[in-house]
């Protein structure tokens, strides 16, 4: 009987955590740019379908075409679960922006690419 009760409690705890969702959607104002042209990157962050206010830990990591990190930027909170940076890149090739978003006990790392001509 104790084993059955323990199993039920464990399953109930796991299903409660599994129902929590952190969703991060990245968007760039442009995906094809000239060198040093400004681009705005926005992360729309929701937790269980609701916008995450400014209590999330968010950082955007910038990666050059060779795959090396060239810096990290903390975004500004713009309201309604949206976190934004404005940046620019030099050279040519495809750069990545990886968002590191932590909220409660969840972590998401979606990425977006921008190409410099």
Residue frames relative to the residue before (quaternion, step in Angstrom):
aa qw qx qy qz dx dy dz
X 1.0000 0.0000 0.0000 0.0000 0.00 0.00 0.00
X 0.6464 0.5205 -0.3255 0.4530 3.60 1.00 -0.82
X 0.6342 0.5360 -0.3315 0.4478 3.59 1.03 -0.78
X 0.6486 0.5117 -0.3188 0.4647 3.57 0.99 -0.82
X 0.6597 0.5039 -0.3057 0.4663 3.58 0.91 -0.88
X 0.6472 0.5130 -0.3134 0.4688 3.60 0.97 -0.84
X 0.6461 0.5183 -0.3158 0.4628 3.59 0.97 -0.84
X 0.6499 0.5127 -0.3125 0.4659 3.58 0.95 -0.85
X 0.6637 0.5019 -0.3055 0.4629 3.59 0.93 -0.87
X 0.6508 0.5097 -0.3154 0.4659 3.59 0.98 -0.82
X 0.6679 0.4939 -0.3027 0.4673 3.58 0.91 -0.87
X 0.6386 0.5219 -0.3291 0.4599 3.57 1.00 -0.77
X 0.6529 0.5079 -0.3103 0.4685 3.60 0.99 -0.81
X 0.6680 0.4982 -0.3048 0.4611 3.60 0.93 -0.84
X 0.6818 0.4841 -0.3112 0.4516 3.59 0.90 -0.82
X 0.6032 0.5440 -0.3686 0.4520 3.61 1.10 -0.56
X 0.6800 0.4686 -0.2954 0.4802 3.59 0.95 -0.82
X 0.6438 0.5411 -0.3316 0.4275 3.58 0.99 -0.77
X 0.6483 0.5307 -0.3333 0.4323 3.60 1.12 -0.51
X 0.5699 0.5731 -0.3929 0.4386 3.60 1.23 -0.22
X 0.0196 -0.8110 0.5846 -0.0112 3.58 -0.85 0.95
X 0.1406 -0.7346 0.6599 0.0715 3.49 -1.12 0.87
X 0.0367 -0.8099 0.5849 -0.0268 3.56 -0.61 1.14
X 0.0400 -0.7890 0.6128 -0.0184 3.55 -0.87 1.03
X 0.0529 -0.7826 0.6203 0.0037 3.57 -0.74 1.08
X 0.2028 -0.7863 0.5764 0.0912 3.55 -0.75 1.13
X 0.0183 -0.7783 0.6275 -0.0103 3.52 -1.13 0.75
X 0.1812 -0.7615 0.6131 0.1065 3.57 -1.10 0.75
X 0.5340 -0.6292 0.4539 0.3361 3.57 -1.04 0.78
X 0.7636 0.0002 -0.0086 0.6457 3.59 1.24 -0.56
X 0.2526 -0.7661 0.5655 0.1716 3.57 -1.13 0.58
X 0.7119 0.2889 -0.2316 0.5968 3.57 1.33 -0.07
X 0.0071 0.8329 -0.5440 0.1010 3.53 -0.58 1.26
X 0.4220 -0.6005 0.5967 0.3244 3.47 -1.44 0.11
X 0.6464 -0.4968 0.3915 0.4266 3.59 -1.22 0.34
X 0.8498 0.1333 -0.1631 0.4831 3.56 -1.05 0.95
X 0.4448 0.6570 -0.4816 0.3723 3.61 1.22 0.27
X 0.4407 -0.7118 0.4695 0.2806 3.61 -0.75 0.94
X 0.0592 -0.7646 0.6414 0.0235 3.53 -1.18 0.73
X 0.2650 -0.7459 0.5926 0.1490 3.55 -1.07 0.81
X 0.1171 -0.7727 0.6228 0.0374 3.54 -0.85 1.06
X 0.0602 -0.8081 0.5858 -0.0113 3.56 -0.80 1.04
X 0.1656 -0.7430 0.6418 0.0928 3.53 -1.07 0.88
X 0.1630 -0.7525 0.6325 0.0842 3.56 -0.78 1.08
X 0.0830 -0.8395 0.5363 -0.0270 3.56 -0.40 1.28
X 0.0254 0.7868 -0.6158 0.0325 3.55 -0.86 1.03
X 0.1719 -0.7402 0.6427 0.0973 3.53 -1.24 0.64
X 0.8227 -0.0819 -0.0147 0.5624 3.56 -0.55 1.22
X 0.7358 -0.4493 0.2176 0.4576 3.56 1.02 0.89
X 0.6610 0.4815 -0.3067 0.4870 3.60 1.26 -0.12
X 0.5459 -0.6183 0.4400 0.3552 3.64 -0.98 0.75
X 0.3597 -0.7145 0.5614 0.2122 3.55 -1.02 0.88
X 0.3652 -0.7319 0.5338 0.2144 3.55 -0.72 1.09
X 0.7759 -0.4193 0.2304 0.4113 3.58 -1.24 -0.05
X 0.4940 0.6690 -0.4328 0.3480 3.63 1.13 0.43
X 0.5131 0.6323 -0.4301 0.3898 3.63 1.21 0.02
X 0.3586 -0.6816 0.5849 0.2545 3.55 -1.23 0.53
X 0.0855 0.8139 -0.5619 0.1204 3.57 -0.49 1.20
X 0.0556 0.7615 -0.6430 0.0600 3.51 -1.11 0.87
X 0.2430 -0.7493 0.5974 0.1507 3.57 -1.03 0.80
X 0.1904 -0.7760 0.5954 0.0840 3.57 -0.75 1.11
X 0.2352 -0.7789 0.5714 0.1070 3.57 -0.83 1.04
X 0.1017 -0.8045 0.5851 -0.0066 3.58 -0.81 1.12
X 0.3524 -0.7474 0.5226 0.2099 3.61 -0.80 0.97
X 0.7172 -0.4636 0.2896 0.4323 3.63 -1.23 0.21
X 0.6402 0.5172 -0.3302 0.4622 3.62 1.16 -0.46
X 0.5578 -0.6330 0.3734 0.3858 3.59 1.30 -0.11
X 0.5437 0.6181 -0.3939 0.4089 3.58 1.28 0.22
X 0.4838 -0.6415 0.5115 0.3046 3.55 -1.09 0.78
X 0.1434 -0.8037 0.5738 0.0650 3.57 -0.88 0.94
X 0.7948 -0.2100 0.1034 0.5598 3.57 1.26 0.13
X 0.2473 -0.7302 0.6144 0.1677 3.50 -1.38 0.22
X 0.1284 -0.7903 0.5983 0.0326 3.53 -1.08 0.81
X 0.3109 -0.7126 0.5955 0.2022 3.56 -1.00 0.86
X 0.3593 -0.7604 0.4990 0.2090 3.60 -0.73 1.01
X 0.4548 -0.6289 0.5496 0.3093 3.51 -1.36 0.24
X 0.4049 -0.6928 0.5389 0.2562 3.55 -1.07 0.76
X 0.1640 -0.8264 0.5361 0.0526 3.56 -0.74 1.10
X 0.6249 -0.5290 0.3437 0.4599 3.58 1.26 0.12
X 0.8303 0.2389 -0.1830 0.4691 3.55 -1.32 0.40
X 0.6865 -0.5124 0.2840 0.4306 3.60 1.04 0.76
X 0.5870 0.5921 -0.3652 0.4141 3.61 1.23 0.25
X 0.1072 -0.7771 0.6201 -0.0066 3.52 -0.90 1.11
X 0.0590 -0.8525 0.5165 -0.0543 3.60 -0.66 1.12
X 0.0529 -0.7354 0.6715 0.0746 3.50 -1.32 0.61
X 0.1719 -0.7144 0.6550 0.1761 3.52 -1.33 0.31
X 0.0851 0.7979 -0.5862 0.1114 3.56 -0.79 1.05
X 0.1759 -0.7449 0.6214 0.1677 3.54 -1.33 -0.09
X 0.2667 -0.7504 0.5876 0.1435 3.55 -1.28 0.42
X 0.2847 -0.7356 0.5786 0.2077 3.56 -1.24 0.41
X 0.7011 0.4567 -0.3301 0.4369 3.58 -1.23 0.28
X 0.4582 -0.6338 0.5276 0.3316 3.53 -1.24 -0.53
X 0.5553 0.6130 -0.4526 0.3333 3.54 -1.30 0.23
X 0.5790 -0.5853 0.4503 0.3456 3.53 -1.36 -0.10
X 0.1547 -0.7778 0.6078 0.0412 3.53 -0.77 1.15
X 0.2456 -0.7528 0.5905 0.1556 3.57 -1.19 0.58
X 0.1363 -0.7178 0.6731 0.1147 3.48 -1.29 0.58
X 0.0958 -0.7887 0.6070 0.0163 3.55 -0.65 1.17
X 0.2217 -0.7653 0.5879 0.1398 3.57 -0.77 1.00
X 0.1689 -0.7411 0.6435 0.0901 3.54 -1.00 0.92
X 0.0355 0.8202 -0.5636 0.0912 3.57 -0.32 1.28
X 0.0123 -0.7795 0.6255 -0.0311 3.56 -0.75 1.13
X 0.1252 0.7639 -0.6232 0.1115 3.53 -0.95 0.97
X 0.7877 0.0094 -0.1054 0.6069 3.53 -0.71 1.16
X 0.7543 -0.3423 0.2465 0.5031 3.64 -0.66 -0.97
X 0.5740 0.5984 -0.3708 0.4182 3.60 1.24 0.27
X 0.0898 -0.7807 0.6175 0.0341 3.57 -1.21 0.61
X 0.0326 -0.7810 0.6236 -0.0070 3.58 -0.93 0.94
X 0.1053 -0.8059 0.5818 0.0292 3.58 -1.14 0.72
X 0.0930 0.8022 -0.5854 0.0708 3.64 0.53 1.02
X 0.1858 -0.7846 0.5829 0.1001 3.55 -1.22 0.48
X 0.1555 -0.7476 0.6386 0.0955 3.51 -1.34 0.43
X 0.2786 -0.7621 0.5633 0.1558 3.58 -1.17 0.62
X 0.0792 -0.7459 0.6577 0.0692 3.51 -1.25 0.64
X 0.2383 -0.7863 0.5599 0.1067 3.56 -0.96 0.88
X 0.2230 -0.7591 0.6009 0.1138 3.53 -0.93 0.99
X 0.3293 -0.7605 0.5314 0.1753 3.56 -0.85 1.02
